[in-house]
Amino acid sequence: MVFSSSAVYGLEAHNDSSYFLKRQLIWMLLGCGVLWIARKANYHQWEQYTYPVMLATFILLLAVMMPGLGVEGGGARRWLDLGLFSFQPSELAKFVLVLFMAKSLVKRADKLRDFAYGYLPNLIVLGFFFLPILFQPDLGTAIIICAVTFTMMFIGGIRKKFLIFSALAFVPFVATAIFSADYRMRRIQAFIDPWQDPQNTGFQAIQSFYAFGRGGTWGLGLGDSNQKLFYLPEAHTDFIFSVIGEELGFLGAMAVIFLFFVLVWRGLIIAYRAKDAFGTHLAIGITLLIGFQAFINMGVATGLLPTKGLTLPFISMGGSSMVISMLCVGILLNISDQTARRS
């Protein structure tokens, strides 16, 4: 799907129709190596190195803002220039927050109902990662880390009133982030009524609707999408699900949704069967992370959610997302393997 959705753009921009395909294959091979290592390594080792990994990730998030290191694209500064390739620290930050929350929920298990010890440290750490991601700006990722963190705390047993009050306190931050940026306001308006400005703010949503409409039940066939021919922006990243709907039809799109459903279902089963609390919380967090991001990406493509710049895990073009997602799956498999050996 990356090749199908990017071939024409690759030829136009880089004089190579397989430009993005080759880059994605390299990231996939790297991701497979990371997955294999993560599956073989005992997941408890991640618990031991949580704080050093958190510190390194926070430094990388700050480095994105530094001239010469941070790479700007589409009006956002989210990538680090590492010479041969770029890396998106916010992708790593999502996993690191899951890792921290799993460790924290185990460490504070007997005092989770205490505000100062059981809840406040989690909120402070979330804030330290939330703010630099928000200022990149990357509101979509900021929302995901909040959703995953709060859900993990809810499942972990933290008092509901703490979570409700904190969620209400976050509303002004999110509202300010939306109303202070014209492009975000336009996205909200386009979500409500994309046909109000079809050539500007509503363009992406409308072109995505056309893609699904043209695909019908069976699809036009692999490689036969018309919307990817510079009608649908970011066809190989944010809106690759729309190309799937056009080329593989309703049945192809439903097959992708079903596969994500199976992945989430199996992740939750692994969490339920894990041999200790850390494994349970880590598996839940990883599953939520992949599930929420997939839901938001597909929700944007189908018009259920306002436009956000988020990739579809395992499918969209994006090296950082691919490697971190495969790292997460490797850890899930290790948790499952240890559960199987125990039984």
KOLKOL-453957 format. One record per residue (C-alpha): z, x, y; residue in one letter. Coordinates in pm, whole numbers, plus 50000, padded with zeros to 5 digits. Layout:
<pts>
ZXYa...
</pts>
This chain:
<pts>
500005000050000m500615029250236v497085041950169f495525007450201s497304999550528s496835033850691s493435046850576a491455034850879v494185045251123y494465079250957g490715084450988l490765074251353e493865093851458a493735124251226h490165124551092n491575120250741d491795086350571s494395099450325s496545116450591y499505092750556f499085089450180l499415127050130k502475128950354r504105099750174q503405115349833l505175147049945i508185126750058w508135107149732m508175139049525l511055152049735l512775118549695g512365119949316c514055154149315g516895140749530v517235110349302l517415132448992w520075154949146i522105124949269a521975109148924r523205140948754k525955148749007a529295130948962n529525105149240y533155114849303h531875147249456q530525126649743w534065114749811e535285150749844q532615160050100y532645127950302t534125142150623y531915173550646p528815152050585v529985127650853m530455155651106l527035170651030a525385136551063t527085129451395f525895163151529i522335154751418l522535121351600l523515139551920l520835166151866a518175139051880v518955135252251m518415172252324m515065182852479p513065204052240g514805190251934l514395152851967g510965137651916v510035106952118e507755079951984g507135044152088g509635047152374g512475058152144a513955092052062r514975089251696r513555119951521w514385156851498l511515181551507d511975204551207l508635222251233g506545210350939l508065175750949f510435153651145s513665137951024f515415106151136q519205111651138p519955074551173s518675069550816e521275094550694l523915078350918a523535045250734k524345061550402f527165082550550v528885051650690l528725035250346v530225066950197l533025067550455f533815030650410m534045034450032a536465063650073k538455046350346s538875013750155l540265033049858v542495055450071k543985026150263r543985001349974a547704993650001d547604988950381k544284971550441l546064942250602r547654965050860d545634966551183f546555001451304a546185019650971y544024997950750g541444985250998y541315003651331l540185037851194p537175021151029n536255004251355l536535036851552i534285055651310v531755027351324l531775029951703g531135067651694f527925061651495f526975028751657f526775041852015l524425071851969p522125050851750i522125023152011l521215047652288f518235062352098q517495032352127p517535017551776d519184983551791l517894973851446g519685002551270t522794996851484a522894960551368i522434970751004i525314995551005i527554969351165c526524942850912a527064965950614v530374979550744t531844945450823f530674931150489t532244960250301m535514955050488m535414917850413f534854923950042i537444951750046g540184927850157g540694934850527i542054904750715r539384880350820k540864875551167k540404912851239f536744910451146l536164878351342i537764891651660f535864924451630s532584906551572a533214885951885l534044918052074a530704933151964f528784903552108v528954916352470p527674950652360f524734935352174v524054910552456a524124938652711t521794959452497a519354930252480i519504918552841f519444953652988s516094961752828a513044941352924d511234948552598y514124934152396r514174902852607m510444899252553r510994902652178r513524874352184i511134852652385q508304861352146a510504851951852f511224817852004i507594811252100d505064838752019p502194816752139w503574817252492q502114852252540d499744858052247p498094889152392q501314907652473n504834899752352t503774875752078g500884897151954f502654913551659q504144881351526a500884862051558i498844889251385q501394889751106s501064851951068f497294855851048y497734881650770a499824858450555f497544829050630g494414848250534r496024860250213g496644825350079g497904822949723t495994850949554w495214874549842g491964889949961l492234919149721g493704954049745l492174972350041g490484941550191d492914933750473s491314927650812n494554926851010q495214963650939k492044972051136l494024977451459f494974940651489y498394944451330l500474971951498p502434995151268e500684981150962a501785010250742h505435009850852t507154979751011d504554953750905f503444966350566i504804934450409f502224915050613s499434936150463v500884929450118i500764892150194g497144894450309e495834916250026e498004904249735l498664869149859g501714847049828f502194857749467l502154894649556g504624889349840a506904869249612m506714896949351a508014921849609v510834897949707i511684893249340f511864930949282l514274935049572f516304905849435f516534923349096v517544955949264l520324938849459v521444919149153w521624950448937r523394969449216g526104942849234l526494943748855i526924981548870i529554976649140a531384950648929y531404973048621r532255005748798a535185024648645k537105028648971d537475013449317a535505041249490f532515035249262g532754997849323t532825000949703h530105027549707l527795006849486a528394975649697i527654994550020g524455010149887i523254976649754t523994959250084l522254986950278l518994983750084i519204945850062g519914940150432f517124963350545q514604947350310a515654912650426f515334921850795i511944938350752n510514909150557m512224884550793g510504900851092v507114900550919a507404863550835t508744853451177g512274845151060l513784872651278l512904889251611p510784920651591t512714951951488k511424986551407g512704989051050l510855000950742t510654982550410l512615004550166p510515023149906f507265007950038i506745015550408s505475049150530m508545069050632g509855100950478g513475098850593s513805063050472s512195071550137m514415101650063v517685084850167i516805053049974s516105073249660m519325092849712l521175059649719c519485047949399v520345080949230g524025075649314i523835039949186l522395052748857l525175078648829n527815051748875i526075031148608s525785061048371d529495068748397q530345032348336t528155032448024a529795064347894r533245049547948r532385018147749s
</pts>
